[in-house]
Amino acid sequence: MHYHFTKETDEGMKLLESLVPGTELKLKREPENKHDQWAIA
């Protein structure tokens, strides 16, 4: 599954809070994003 989220939304915070120890996260850069934010992939 791939998710893109921001902590600025309720949905994003719910997703972040749903993570449990042992959850594997893969971080990727988004060079096309002018703010170059990180995303969970």
PyRosetta script that sets phi, psi and omega in degrees:
from pyrosetta import init, pose_from_sequence

init()
pose = pose_from_sequence("MHYHFTKETDEGMKLLESLVPGTELKLKREPENKHDQWAIA")
pose.set_psi(1, 145.5)
pose.set_omega(1, 176.6)
pose.set_phi(2, -120.4)
pose.set_psi(2, 135.6)
pose.set_omega(2, 177.5)
pose.set_phi(3, -131.7)
pose.set_psi(3, 141.5)
pose.set_omega(3, 169.6)
pose.set_phi(4, -121.7)
pose.set_psi(4, 126.0)
pose.set_omega(4, -177.5)
pose.set_phi(5, -142.4)
pose.set_psi(5, 162.9)
pose.set_omega(5, 174.2)
pose.set_phi(6, -129.7)
pose.set_psi(6, 144.4)
pose.set_omega(6, 178.2)
pose.set_phi(7, -72.8)
pose.set_psi(7, -5.1)
pose.set_omega(7, -177.1)
pose.set_phi(8, -81.6)
pose.set_psi(8, -6.7)
pose.set_omega(8, -179.0)
pose.set_phi(9, -117.8)
pose.set_psi(9, 155.5)
pose.set_omega(9, 176.6)
pose.set_phi(10, -61.6)
pose.set_psi(10, -41.2)
pose.set_omega(10, -179.8)
pose.set_phi(11, -62.1)
pose.set_psi(11, -42.5)
pose.set_omega(11, 179.1)
pose.set_phi(12, -64.5)
pose.set_psi(12, -41.0)
pose.set_omega(12, 179.1)
pose.set_phi(13, -67.3)
pose.set_psi(13, -38.1)
pose.set_omega(13, 177.4)
pose.set_phi(14, -62.6)
pose.set_psi(14, -41.3)
pose.set_omega(14, 178.6)
pose.set_phi(15, -64.0)
pose.set_psi(15, -45.6)
pose.set_omega(15, 179.7)
pose.set_phi(16, -61.5)
pose.set_psi(16, -43.1)
pose.set_omega(16, -179.0)
pose.set_phi(17, -70.3)
pose.set_psi(17, -20.2)
pose.set_omega(17, -178.9)
pose.set_phi(18, -80.4)
pose.set_psi(18, -10.8)
pose.set_omega(18, 179.7)
pose.set_phi(19, -68.4)
pose.set_psi(19, 140.4)
pose.set_omega(19, 179.9)
pose.set_phi(20, -119.6)
pose.set_psi(20, 158.8)
pose.set_omega(20, 176.7)
pose.set_phi(21, -53.3)
pose.set_psi(21, 136.4)
pose.set_omega(21, -179.3)
pose.set_phi(22, 96.8)
pose.set_psi(22, -7.6)
pose.set_omega(22, 177.1)
pose.set_phi(23, -67.1)
pose.set_psi(23, 128.1)
pose.set_omega(23, -179.9)
pose.set_phi(24, -87.5)
pose.set_psi(24, 125.5)
pose.set_omega(24, 178.8)
pose.set_phi(25, -115.1)
pose.set_psi(25, 137.5)
pose.set_omega(25, 173.0)
pose.set_phi(26, -117.4)
pose.set_psi(26, 121.1)
pose.set_omega(26, -178.1)
pose.set_phi(27, -100.5)
pose.set_psi(27, 139.9)
pose.set_omega(27, 177.9)
pose.set_phi(28, -136.4)
pose.set_psi(28, 153.1)
pose.set_omega(28, 176.4)
pose.set_phi(29, -89.4)
pose.set_psi(29, 152.5)
pose.set_omega(29, 176.2)
pose.set_phi(30, -119.0)
pose.set_psi(30, 83.2)
pose.set_omega(30, -175.7)
pose.set_phi(31, -61.3)
pose.set_psi(31, -24.8)
pose.set_omega(31, 179.2)
pose.set_phi(32, -75.3)
pose.set_psi(32, -13.9)
pose.set_omega(32, 178.9)
pose.set_phi(33, -81.4)
pose.set_psi(33, 122.5)
pose.set_omega(33, -175.6)
pose.set_phi(34, -61.9)
pose.set_psi(34, -21.3)
pose.set_omega(34, 177.7)
pose.set_phi(35, -94.6)
pose.set_psi(35, -6.5)
pose.set_omega(35, 178.4)
pose.set_phi(36, 49.4)
pose.set_psi(36, 51.3)
pose.set_omega(36, -179.5)
pose.set_phi(37, -77.9)
pose.set_psi(37, 158.2)
pose.set_omega(37, 176.0)
pose.set_phi(38, -85.0)
pose.set_psi(38, 150.9)
pose.set_omega(38, 177.7)
pose.set_phi(39, -134.1)
pose.set_psi(39, 147.9)
pose.set_omega(39, 173.3)
pose.set_phi(40, -87.8)
pose.set_psi(40, 129.3)
pose.set_omega(40, 179.4)
pose.set_phi(41, -119.3)
pose.dump_pdb("model.pdb")
